[in-house]
Amino acid sequence: MYGSAGAVRDVMTRTVVALGQDAGFKEIARTMKQWKVTALPVLEGEGRVVGVVSEADLLAKEEFRGSDPRGTDELGQLAGRDKAGAVTARELMSAPAVCVHEDATVAEAARIMARMRVKRLPVIDGEGRLRGIVSRCDLLDVFLRDDEDIAADVRRDVLDLLFPEEPSLTVEVRDGLVTLRGRVPDPALATIATRLARTVAGVVDVRSDLAATAPAP
């Protein structure tokens, strides 16, 4: 299912609640509460993601309650005041939306979340159409894979690929920790094997006991 690196499409949630750009403030708030989500993708046309509305976007209205939403102040909080005066998804949303492609790896999705400081990402296809949603929790699911499945992937995608003539090499996985053992013809390939094994979905860490075969006298 996962293979090396693990694709976002394998862990994303496919049932997604989304909004049109004309959705009103109260409709957005009700939808968030009903579905227990903190952010919603905003769509146009044939399901293309154009933005995201979050709880923070809605809370600007409360933050600036009693002030002129069209004004500014000495702190230059113009963006927040704009959100305070917004009444539709089009006005409230953050755009362009921070998304991830369905073919991206789980690691790539995690890096985007960390860099952009978001908890979930709309998942899109090549045309920008919504295909799902992936959250931090979804990304952690990959570490629940069975050790046997991880070992099979490491054997197929790493050892058999790099060392097709060395069937005696072994891979052991315990709680996601991979140990590679055996003798290999080239020490440089042992280093590559360790790096590749770390890209297999569900791997927590890799220990290499691969040793180079002594050259013939």
Order of alpha helices (4+ residues) and beta strands (2+ residues): alpha-beta-alpha-beta-beta-alpha-alpha-alpha-beta-alpha-beta-beta-alpha-alpha-beta-beta-alpha-beta
